[in-house]
Amino acid sequence: MFSWIFIFRLLQIPEFVSAFYYNISTCYYKISEEFHHEGDVVIGAFFPLHTFYSLKKMSHSTIPYYYLDNVIQYNFKNYQYILALQFAIEEINGNPNLLPNISLGFDFYNVRFTGKYIHINTFNWLTALGDGNYIPNYNCKKRNFTAALTGTSWITSAQIGTLLQLFKFPQISFGPYDLLLSDHGQYPYLYQMAPKDTSLSLAIVSLMVHFRWSWVGLILPDDHKGNKILSDFREEMESNGICLAFVKMTSETWTSYVAKFWENMDETNVTIIYGEIDSLEGIIRNIEQRLLTWNIWIMNIEHHVIDRADYFMLDSFHGSLIFKHSYRENFEFTKFIQTVNPNKYPEDIYLPKLWYLFFKCSFADTNCHVLENCQTNASLDVFPRHIFDVAMNAESTIIYNGVYAVAYSLHEMRLQQLQMQPYENQDGMVFFPWQLNTFLKDIEVKDKRSLDWRQTIDTEYDILNIWNLPKGLGLKVKIGSFSANAPQGQQLSLSEQMIQWPAIFSEIPQSVCSESCGPGFRKVTLEGKAICCYKCTPCADNEISNETDVEKCVKCPERHYANREKSNCFQKSVSFLAYEDPLGMALASIALCLSALTAFVIGIFVKHRDTPIVKANNRALSYILLITLTFCFLCSLNFIGKPTKASCILQQTTFAVAFTMALATVLAKAITVVLAFKVSFPGRMVRWLMISRGPNYIIPICTVIQLLICGIWMATSPPFIDQDAHTEYGHIIILCNKGSAVAFHSVLGYLCFMALGSYAMAFLSRNLPDTFNESKFLSFSMLVFFCVWVTFLPVYHSARGKVMVAMEVFSILASSTALLAFIFGPKCYIILLRPEKNSFNHIRKKTPSRKKNFPKL
């Protein structure tokens, strides 16, 4: 391919493939723009093969609509239109089953891009209907004109149609389908062969959704087609979350594209260009001149890749994508092109120009239609594709189908004529052109797949990728397809590995206004901006987003939690203050150790039960208090382990009863001391209380009161198993709900009331003279007990989960330890370390005068 490029460079292919040539033979311009191919029935062909541009519009003095500074520009790729017409006619003329004994021919007229020239050519053709000598290069004889092929622009077809409809002349448009031309009230005899672009917007938007292009530009013609497709694009894009960065409407003349038109063009990497070849030629040229190589152009036309001398390697359209209707490839047409040469078709006025320009032939001095010094093996198939493509393009396919439509209509009309007048018209076919309209309308409404020349449907598109690096390669490679009739999700088919993107991109390009919000984030639309322009904000607690660009995060179910990245929900694990936990193990160990310590103290007191210090402090109450403290320590174990309904009830009842007995015992001790020392002259009632040990009845009375409170609690609103799914991340904590907060605080309030009562009694007897007076220790232990539980309440209500349970266990152990340490600690110290003080001799020596006041405890 590189060798071909350099060969054509050496051959000095002119800029724009065809332009204004200063050193070219005069024959190049003397050859007429129109020519005729003989046939019994003639089709008029109005194709845009070349045009004239006037730089300064210097008018000719005598010739109207002609300028002295005309610049001719050939588009040799459009020459394929003539070849498609020629190929179809040769196939039909060679088919004995279609129009037997009748040959088709055509008259070709070049279409210039001004209405004046179009009307002149159309009028010239129509005035030759009864006068055969107007069109040159053929003999005078009566001919049958049948229909006109017009295109590619809808404007061209409309302008020609306004003249043809006056004569009810059939007109077949091979340009893109246009709603305006489908108005049978305005154009009753115009038939459009091109499929409708009903699914083009859906196809292009599907491609953008596939590549996640959400920020694109749009260039459209400023006419009814542009407004219609703009509405279609907006509808499809809004439903798929795609936004338009800009919309630029082009005017008819490309010279009006000033600098302002190209502003903001760099806001996006993807731009859609929609329109017709003729109307977009100016803007295509501007894009190439500006070398906009960072943009991916998505087009509905196969623009002409033209050779330019200013940049060799880079091309603005390399990597761009083209959507065109899906046609079956015609391999016979490719073979036909290989046989085309000026000798085979001497009436063709463009072949001599092609051979002269590209194969360095020379025109004969006597006849401009005769070439000399030509290569023997010259053929169109050796041209690079950016100059001439041997594969039949969309417009050529429609022309091919249009010729067959005329042929089938003529065949049907011929059969009808033979049935009505079997013995007439044997030598030829005589008819008026308007008679063909009836048959063309019948063929137009038939199913598009019913005839061979209808090889496409409206909803199917091929996707082509332009390979033009280095510039001049000019390949259009099919990389995918789209079918609107396919099941959802299977409409778009792509071979991504075949796509060549613009050279600036090393991977699939991105075209977004804002970077995608990854998992764990959600989009927040910016005020006054398009929906594609947003910022990303993290999901709220326990909410996730596991996709990109989500607008709302999803809340995890109650028994699930969001991971740290907030991209997935996981099942929460069940948790409780277990013995296996370090905290649970520590608390259980402390409880058991303190229980063992209490049992040890009980053993000491039992062993030294007859010593003064044990007997002096009411031995029976001391035993009850120690045993009760043992249960206080052990009741804390009910709070550790997996909660059950029974354990929840036992937690509160054992705690309440055990501590009530302990406090009642302390209260009994304090009252006993007060009665023994504060009553100087005891009366009968006091003496009876002392002798009958009345203070000891305080224990069952207080316990029964607490049991009543607990009974009401358990009967009305007992504790139950509850779950805390919010306190500890990733865990559901199982714990015991108190059931009734009023009952729980009533139990605590009753305990604190007893503690205050015991403290008051002990405080009154704190200064009584006695060697083993424990009132000070009782008051101090009650003070600590009260402080522990008063402090417990705010901490308990602020804590959650296992910490709350641990706080209650800690309070039980702390308050119980205070009673054990401050009441029995000093006694154990004397018993174990200062045994000399625990004797009657020591007591007598210390208090001889107060012996008579000692009560018998």
SEVEX-10031 format. One record per residue (C-alpha): z, x, y. Coordinates in steps of 0.1 Angstrom, whole numbers, padded with zeros to 4 digits, always signed. Layout:
BEGIN
ZXY
...
REM end
This chain:
BEGIN
+0000+0000+0000
+0008+0029+0024
-0027+0043+0017
-0043+0010+0028
-0023+0010+0059
-0034+0044+0069
-0070+0036+0060
-0070+0007+0083
-0054+0028+0110
-0083+0053+0106
-0107+0024+0108
-0091+0016+0142
-0083-0020+0135
-0078-0035+0170
-0046-0047+0183
-0038-0083+0174
-0065-0079+0146
-0089-0094+0171
-0090-0090+0208
-0113-0081+0236
-0136-0053+0225
-0154-0031+0250
-0176-0011+0227
-0187-0037+0202
-0223-0047+0195
-0236-0076+0216
-0244-0094+0183
-0207-0099+0178
-0207-0123+0207
-0242-0137+0204
-0236-0153+0170
-0228-0190+0175
-0193-0203+0170
-0206-0232+0148
-0226-0233+0116
-0239-0258+0090
-0238-0259+0052
-0265-0282+0038
-0257-0313+0018
-0266-0350+0013
-0233-0361+0027
-0218-0340+0055
-0181-0335+0064
-0172-0324+0099
-0147-0295+0100
-0128-0287+0132
-0108-0256+0125
-0090-0231+0149
-0105-0197+0139
-0106-0180+0173
-0097-0188+0208
-0105-0176+0243
-0078-0165+0268
-0084-0160+0304
-0062-0135+0321
-0069-0144+0357
-0091-0175+0351
-0122-0162+0370
-0145-0192+0368
-0182-0189+0360
-0205-0200+0388
-0228-0222+0366
-0212-0227+0332
-0183-0253+0333
-0150-0245+0316
-0160-0208+0312
-0142-0178+0327
-0157-0144+0334
-0126-0126+0322
-0123-0144+0288
-0105-0125+0260
-0115-0135+0226
-0089-0135+0199
-0098-0140+0162
-0073-0151+0136
-0090-0140+0104
-0062-0155+0083
-0075-0189+0093
-0109-0181+0079
-0094-0191+0046
-0098-0227+0059
-0135-0224+0057
-0134-0207+0023
-0111-0235+0010
-0136-0261+0023
-0165-0241+0007
-0147-0237-0026
-0138-0275-0028
-0174-0285-0020
-0189-0261-0046
-0165-0274-0073
-0174-0310-0064
-0211-0303-0063
-0209-0286-0097
-0189-0315-0113
-0214-0338-0130
-0188-0366-0133
-0181-0367-0096
-0208-0378-0072
-0237-0371-0095
-0270-0363-0079
-0252-0362-0045
-0243-0330-0028
-0216-0324-0002
-0221-0302+0029
-0202-0296+0061
-0206-0288+0098
-0181-0264+0112
-0169-0263+0148
-0143-0239+0161
-0114-0256+0179
-0103-0241+0211
-0068-0249+0224
-0080-0270+0253
-0089-0307+0252
-0121-0302+0271
-0137-0280+0245
-0124-0302+0217
-0140-0333+0231
-0173-0314+0238
-0175-0302+0202
-0166-0336+0188
-0192-0353+0211
-0218-0328+0200
-0213-0336+0164
-0212-0374+0169
-0245-0373+0189
-0262-0355+0160
-0256-0386+0138
-0291-0398+0143
-0307-0367+0156
-0308-0338+0131
-0322-0312+0155
-0291-0308+0177
-0272-0286+0153
-0290-0253+0147
-0299-0235+0115
-0311-0265+0094
-0342-0286+0090
-0346-0320+0106
-0339-0348+0082
-0317-0378+0081
-0282-0370+0069
-0251-0390+0061
-0219-0381+0080
-0188-0391+0062
-0155-0379+0077
-0139-0353+0100
-0114-0327+0089
-0091-0318+0119
-0061-0296+0125
-0039-0277+0125
-0021-0290+0156
-0013-0327+0159
-0025-0325+0194
-0059-0314+0182
-0061-0343+0157
-0049-0367+0183
-0075-0356+0209
-0103-0358+0184
-0090-0391+0170
-0092-0408+0204
-0130-0402+0203
-0136-0409+0166
-0117-0441+0165
-0142-0456+0190
-0168-0454+0161
-0142-0462+0133
-0150-0428+0120
-0127-0416+0092
-0106-0386+0102
-0085-0365+0078
-0058-0343+0093
-0047-0312+0074
-0020-0302+0099
+0017-0309+0094
+0026-0345+0089
+0033-0362+0122
+0049-0396+0128
+0028-0401+0159
-0004-0398+0140
+0009-0422+0113
+0008-0450+0139
-0021-0471+0125
-0021-0492+0156
-0031-0461+0177
-0049-0442+0150
-0062-0467+0125
-0087-0444+0109
-0067-0412+0107
-0053-0401+0073
-0027-0374+0070
-0030-0353+0038
+0001-0332+0045
+0033-0342+0028
+0061-0355+0050
+0089-0332+0060
+0116-0358+0051
+0138-0332+0033
+0131-0301+0054
+0164-0303+0074
+0183-0309+0042
+0166-0279+0025
+0173-0255+0054
+0209-0267+0058
+0214-0263+0020
+0203-0227+0024
+0228-0222+0052
+0256-0237+0032
+0247-0214+0003
+0250-0183+0024
+0279-0198+0045
+0260-0195+0077
+0278-0218+0101
+0267-0205+0135
+0229-0207+0140
+0203-0211+0167
+0174-0235+0169
+0140-0232+0186
+0119-0263+0188
+0089-0276+0205
+0096-0298+0235
+0079-0329+0221
+0085-0360+0199
+0085-0338+0167
+0111-0314+0182
+0134-0343+0192
+0131-0359+0158
+0138-0328+0138
+0167-0319+0162
+0183-0352+0154
+0178-0346+0116
+0193-0311+0119
+0223-0323+0139
+0230-0350+0113
+0228-0326+0083
+0247-0298+0101
+0276-0320+0112
+0281-0333+0077
+0282-0297+0064
+0303-0281+0091
+0274-0261+0107
+0272-0257+0144
+0244-0249+0168
+0249-0218+0189
+0220-0228+0211
+0190-0251+0212
+0159-0239+0230
+0129-0262+0236
+0096-0245+0240
+0068-0256+0263
+0031-0257+0254
+0023-0224+0270
+0040-0193+0258
+0036-0176+0291
+0064-0197+0305
+0090-0180+0283
+0109-0162+0310
+0139-0139+0306
+0163-0169+0308
+0148-0183+0276
+0160-0152+0256
+0196-0153+0270
+0224-0158+0244
+0199-0151+0216
+0222-0124+0202
+0251-0149+0197
+0240-0156+0162
+0223-0137+0133
+0203-0167+0121
+0178-0187+0141
+0156-0217+0129
+0121-0219+0143
+0104-0252+0138
+0070-0263+0149
+0033-0259+0143
+0014-0227+0141
-0006-0233+0172
+0023-0243+0194
+0045-0214+0182
+0020-0187+0185
+0032-0176+0219
+0069-0174+0210
+0061-0156+0177
+0042-0130+0198
+0072-0127+0222
+0096-0122+0193
+0074-0094+0179
+0071-0078+0213
+0109-0078+0219
+0115-0064+0184
+0145-0087+0176
+0153-0070+0143
+0189-0082+0140
+0179-0118+0136
+0170-0138+0104
+0143-0162+0113
+0140-0194+0092
+0107-0211+0097
+0086-0240+0084
+0053-0221+0090
+0036-0191+0075
+0032-0172+0108
+0004-0147+0110
+0018-0112+0105
-0003-0093+0130
-0008-0056+0132
+0004-0039+0163
+0001-0003+0174
+0034+0001+0194
+0059+0001+0165
+0049+0011+0130
+0080+0009+0109
+0100-0020+0123
+0090-0057+0125
+0110-0086+0139
+0102-0109+0110
+0110-0086+0081
+0135-0103+0060
+0129-0138+0074
+0126-0169+0053
+0099-0195+0052
+0101-0231+0039
+0068-0245+0028
+0059-0274+0005
+0055-0265-0031
+0019-0263-0043
+0004-0253-0076
-0013-0220-0073
-0051-0221-0076
-0062-0190-0094
-0098-0201-0093
-0098-0199-0056
-0087-0162-0058
-0116-0155-0081
-0139-0174-0057
-0129-0152-0027
-0138-0121-0047
-0174-0132-0048
-0177-0141-0011
-0201-0119+0009
-0226-0124+0038
-0256-0124+0014
-0242-0152-0007
-0235-0174+0024
-0260-0164+0050
-0252-0195+0071
-0216-0184+0076
-0214-0168+0110
-0179-0153+0104
-0187-0131+0074
-0211-0108+0093
-0183-0103+0119
-0158-0095+0093
-0181-0070+0075
-0191-0055+0108
-0155-0051+0120
-0137-0039+0088
-0164-0024+0067
-0184-0006+0095
-0216-0024+0089
-0242-0026+0116
-0262-0055+0129
-0300-0053+0125
-0319-0049+0158
-0341-0078+0151
-0316-0103+0136
-0279-0105+0143
-0274-0123+0110
-0286-0093+0090
-0263-0064+0083
-0272-0029+0075
-0254+0002+0061
-0228-0019+0042
-0206-0008+0013
-0218-0022-0019
-0184-0031-0033
-0170-0046+0000
-0149-0077-0007
-0123-0098+0011
-0097-0092-0016
-0093-0055-0005
-0078-0066+0028
-0041-0061+0033
-0023-0095+0033
-0013-0092+0069
-0050-0095+0078
-0063-0118+0051
-0045-0134+0021
-0064-0143-0010
-0037-0167-0022
-0044-0203-0010
-0019-0212+0017
-0005-0246+0025
-0032-0256+0051
-0060-0245+0028
-0045-0265-0001
-0044-0296+0021
-0081-0290+0032
-0090-0286-0005
-0072-0319-0013
-0088-0336+0017
-0123-0328+0006
-0115-0342-0028
-0101-0373-0012
-0134-0378+0005
-0153-0371-0027
-0133-0396-0047
-0137-0422-0020
-0175-0416-0019
-0176-0418-0057
-0157-0452-0057
-0180-0465-0029
-0211-0452-0048
-0200-0470-0080
-0194-0502-0060
-0229-0500-0045
-0245-0495-0079
-0226-0525-0093
-0237-0547-0064
-0273-0533-0061
-0281-0516-0094
-0318-0511-0086
-0315-0498-0050
-0304-0465-0035
-0315-0445-0065
-0327-0416-0044
-0296-0411-0023
-0265-0426-0008
-0269-0447+0023
-0237-0460+0041
-0220-0461+0074
-0190-0438+0079
-0166-0467+0087
-0172-0481+0052
-0153-0452+0038
-0121-0463+0054
-0114-0489+0028
-0116-0464-0001
-0096-0438+0018
-0068-0462+0024
-0067-0471-0013
-0064-0434-0023
-0038-0427+0004
-0013-0453-0011
-0017-0441-0047
+0010-0420-0063
+0008-0384-0052
+0008-0371-0088
-0019-0394-0101
-0048-0372-0090
-0053-0335-0095
-0060-0329-0059
-0025-0342-0050
-0003-0314-0063
+0029-0317-0043
+0055-0342-0032
+0074-0346+0000
+0108-0334-0013
+0099-0300-0029
+0097-0267-0010
+0091-0231-0019
+0112-0205-0001
+0093-0173+0009
+0108-0140+0020
+0088-0118+0044
+0085-0082+0033
+0071-0063+0062
+0088-0029+0061
+0071-0007+0069
+0051-0029+0093
+0018-0038+0078
+0030-0045+0043
+0028-0083+0051
+0041-0096+0018
+0055-0132+0014
+0074-0133-0018
+0087-0165-0034
+0125-0161-0038
+0135-0197-0045
+0128-0234-0042
+0144-0266-0031
+0140-0301-0047
+0157-0330-0030
+0153-0351-0062
+0173-0326-0083
+0209-0334-0092
+0235-0326-0066
+0244-0289-0068
+0211-0280-0084
+0187-0287-0055
+0186-0252-0043
+0175-0224-0066
+0175-0188-0053
+0170-0153-0067
+0192-0134-0043
+0185-0100-0058
+0149-0104-0047
+0157-0111-0010
+0150-0083+0015
+0171-0088+0046
+0164-0072+0080
+0169-0035+0079
+0200-0037+0101
+0219-0054+0073
+0231-0036+0042
+0244-0068+0025
+0240-0105+0028
+0242-0112+0066
+0270-0133+0080
+0265-0157+0109
+0297-0173+0120
+0314-0181+0153
+0348-0172+0140
+0358-0152+0109
+0367-0173+0079
+0403-0183+0074
+0413-0169+0040
+0437-0184+0015
+0471-0191+0031
+0456-0200+0065
+0441-0231+0081
+0417-0236+0109
+0428-0247+0143
+0399-0259+0165
+0398-0243+0200
+0397-0269+0228
+0364-0272+0244
+0346-0252+0217
+0324-0262+0187
+0342-0270+0155
+0329-0237+0141
+0348-0218+0167
+0385-0218+0157
+0415-0196+0151
+0434-0191+0119
+0471-0200+0116
+0493-0195+0085
+0503-0225+0064
+0537-0240+0070
+0566-0234+0045
+0559-0246+0010
+0522-0254+0019
+0492-0236+0005
+0455-0232+0010
+0436-0216-0019
+0402-0219-0003
+0386-0205+0028
+0382-0224+0061
+0404-0253+0052
+0415-0277+0080
+0448-0288+0063
+0472-0270+0040
+0484-0288+0009
+0521-0293+0004
+0534-0281-0030
+0550-0307-0053
+0587-0310-0053
+0593-0289-0084
+0568-0262-0072
+0569-0235-0045
+0543-0216-0025
+0540-0179-0032
+0544-0154-0003
+0507-0154+0004
+0507-0192+0005
+0477-0194-0017
+0491-0209-0049
+0519-0232-0061
+0541-0221-0089
+0566-0239-0111
+0601-0234-0098
+0625-0219-0123
+0658-0237-0129
+0688-0218-0116
+0726-0223-0115
+0757-0202-0112
+0755-0189-0148
+0778-0165-0166
+0748-0142-0169
+0744-0139-0131
+0762-0110-0115
+0781-0134-0092
+0790-0158-0120
+0800-0129-0143
+0822-0114-0116
+0840-0147-0108
+0845-0155-0144
+0859-0121-0151
+0883-0124-0121
+0894-0158-0133
+0901-0146-0168
+0919-0114-0155
+0941-0135-0132
+0948-0159-0160
+0958-0130-0182
+0979-0116-0154
+0997-0150-0150
+1004-0151-0187
+1018-0116-0185
+1041-0127-0157
+1052-0156-0179
+1060-0132-0206
+1081-0111-0182
+1100-0141-0171
+1106-0153-0206
+1118-0118-0216
+1141-0116-0186
+1151-0152-0185
+1188-0145-0184
+1187-0121-0155
+1200-0132-0121
+1166-0131-0104
+1150-0154-0129
+1180-0178-0130
+1186-0178-0093
+1152-0192-0084
+1152-0222-0108
+1139-0209-0140
+1123-0242-0152
+1103-0246-0120
+1091-0210-0122
+1078-0216-0157
+1061-0248-0146
+1045-0231-0116
+1032-0201-0137
+1018-0224-0164
+1001-0245-0136
+0987-0214-0120
+0972-0204-0153
+0953-0237-0154
+0943-0232-0117
+0927-0199-0126
+0910-0214-0157
+0898-0246-0140
+0874-0224-0119
+0855-0217-0151
+0843-0254-0150
+0822-0244-0120
+0804-0216-0138
+0776-0224-0163
+0749-0251-0165
+0763-0283-0150
+0767-0313-0172
+0780-0348-0165
+0814-0339-0182
+0817-0306-0164
+0810-0322-0130
+0839-0346-0136
+0862-0320-0150
+0855-0297-0121
+0872-0320-0095
+0898-0336-0117
+0913-0304-0132
+0911-0287-0099
+0929-0316-0081
+0956-0321-0108
+0963-0284-0114
+0967-0276-0077
+0987-0308-0071
+1012-0297-0098
+1013-0262-0084
+1020-0274-0049
+1044-0300-0060
+1063-0273-0079
+1065-0251-0048
+1077-0282-0028
+1104-0288-0054
+1115-0252-0052
+1117-0254-0014
+1136-0286-0014
+1160-0273-0040
+1168-0243-0017
+1173-0265+0013
+1197-0288-0005
+1216-0258-0019
+1222-0239+0013
+1217-0263+0042
+1242-0290+0031
+1276-0276+0040
+1295-0306+0029
+1273-0323+0002
+1279-0360-0002
+1278-0379-0034
+1240-0385-0032
+1233-0349-0026
+1256-0338-0053
+1240-0362-0077
+1205-0348-0068
+1217-0313-0074
+1233-0321-0107
+1205-0343-0120
+1178-0319-0107
+1162-0347-0086
+1138-0324-0068
+1121-0318-0101
+1109-0354-0100
+1086-0345-0071
+1061-0330-0095
+1052-0361-0115
+1054-0383-0084
+1029-0361-0065
+1007-0357-0095
+1005-0394-0101
+0994-0400-0065
+0967-0374-0069
+0957-0390-0102
+0953-0423-0085
+0931-0408-0059
+0910-0391-0085
+0909-0424-0105
+0895-0443-0076
+0870-0415-0070
+0858-0415-0105
+0856-0452-0107
+0837-0458-0074
+0815-0427-0070
+0819-0400-0096
+0803-0366-0093
+0769-0362-0108
+0743-0336-0116
+0721-0328-0086
+0692-0305-0078
+0686-0283-0048
+0649-0274-0045
+0650-0259-0010
+0678-0234-0007
+0666-0206-0029
+0630-0195-0028
+0612-0203-0061
+0642-0219-0078
+0656-0253-0084
+0693-0250-0083
+0713-0274-0106
+0747-0282-0093
+0773-0309-0092
+0771-0334-0064
+0806-0345-0053
+0794-0381-0053
+0818-0392-0026
+0824-0368+0003
+0853-0391+0014
+0870-0388-0019
+0866-0351-0021
+0880-0345+0013
+0908-0369+0005
+0918-0347-0024
+0916-0316-0003
+0935-0334+0025
+0963-0344+0001
+0966-0308-0012
+0968-0295+0024
+0994-0321+0032
+1015-0310+0003
+1010-0274+0013
+1022-0282+0049
+1052-0300+0034
+1061-0271+0012
+1056-0247+0041
+1079-0268+0063
+1107-0269+0037
+1104-0232+0030
+1103-0223+0067
+1136-0242+0072
+1153-0221+0046
+1137-0187+0054
+1168-0172+0070
+1194-0184+0045
+1217-0156+0032
+1210-0148-0004
+1199-0119-0024
+1171-0137-0042
+1162-0163-0016
+1124-0169-0021
+1119-0192+0009
+1102-0165+0029
+1077-0159+0001
+1072-0196-0004
+1064-0202+0033
+1041-0172+0034
+1022-0182+0003
+1018-0218+0016
+1005-0204+0049
+0979-0183+0031
+0970-0213+0008
+0965-0235+0039
+0944-0209+0057
+0922-0205+0026
+0913-0241+0023
+0909-0247+0060
+0885-0218+0062
+0868-0231+0030
+0856-0264+0046
+0832-0250+0073
+0819-0223+0050
+0814-0248+0022
+0794-0272+0044
+0772-0244+0058
+0765-0229+0024
+0739-0242-0001
+0731-0238-0037
+0749-0213-0058
+0767-0199-0028
+0784-0232-0022
+0796-0233-0057
+0808-0197-0056
+0827-0204-0024
+0846-0232-0041
+0854-0209-0070
+0864-0181-0047
+0887-0205-0028
+0904-0216-0060
+0909-0181-0071
+0921-0169-0037
+0946-0197-0031
+0960-0194-0067
+0962-0156-0063
+0982-0161-0031
+1007-0183-0049
+1010-0159-0078
+1012-0127-0056
+1035-0138-0029
+1060-0159-0050
+1062-0138-0082
+1051-0104-0070
+1084-0094-0054
+1103-0107-0085
+1082-0087-0109
+1087-0057-0087
+1125-0060-0090
+1124-0068-0127
+1100-0040-0137
+1106-0013-0111
+1141-0019-0096
+1161-0033-0126
+1194-0020-0110
+1191-0048-0084
+1187-0074-0111
+1223-0074-0123
+1255-0094-0115
+1274-0063-0105
+1249-0055-0078
+1251-0091-0066
+1290-0092-0065
+1291-0059-0046
+1266-0072-0020
+1281-0107-0014
+1318-0110-0026
+1328-0135+0001
+1300-0160-0006
+1306-0165-0043
+1321-0200-0039
+1290-0211-0020
+1265-0202-0048
+1250-0233-0062
+1243-0235-0099
+1206-0236-0100
REM end
